[in-house]
Amino acid sequence: MTQRHGVLAGDHVARVAAVVAAIGFGGIAIFQLALAAGAPWGHAAWGGANARLSTAQRGASAAAVVFYGAAALIVLGRAGVLRARGDAALFRWGIWFLAVAMAIGALPNFASQSRWENLIFGPLALVLAILCVVVARRAATGQSSDTQRIERG
């Protein structure tokens, strides 16, 4: 790997991909929070059948806020943007879980009757899956700064 201002280039790529992914996860979390709070945007979520979500769907949106918030933290942690001690395994396995979950999650969005899900959330899920793979592979091969510090002692 080439050096760029003392940081491995792969590490830089992983950090940029992680920040972009975290912004995407954060955006989805905000959208889900609005749905849970009663925003009439149901046509863009949960199959798009109703503008106002049912109580159960609003509860699921609230749970999704927690999931997407955790996803943002995991992607940032794996790339070394967050400095959390003792969570290396969570970040290492979590990033791969997110990559698979986002890739699988794109399928129902593309198959949905909602044009919003077809045109926004399907492609967004695929982009997030790709970004998670980039972070997982770059952080694994380029090694984050934390890993380098641990190995040097």
HELIX and SHEET records of a PDB file:
HELIX    1   1 ALA A    9  ALA A   36  1                                  28    
HELIX    2   2 GLY A   42  ALA A   44  5                                   3    
HELIX    3   3 TRP A   46  GLY A   48  5                                   3    
HELIX    4   4 THR A   55  ARG A   78  1                                  24    
HELIX    5   5 ALA A   88  ALA A  111  1                                  24    
HELIX    6   6 ARG A  115  TRP A  116  1                                   2    
HELIX    7   7 GLU A  117  PHE A  121  3                                   5    
HELIX    8   8 GLY A  122  GLY A  142  1                                  21    
HELIX    9   9 SER A  145  ARG A  152  1                                   8    
SHEET    1   A 2 GLN A   3  ARG A   4  0                                        
SHEET    2   A 2 VAL A   7  LEU A   8 -1                                        
END                                                                             
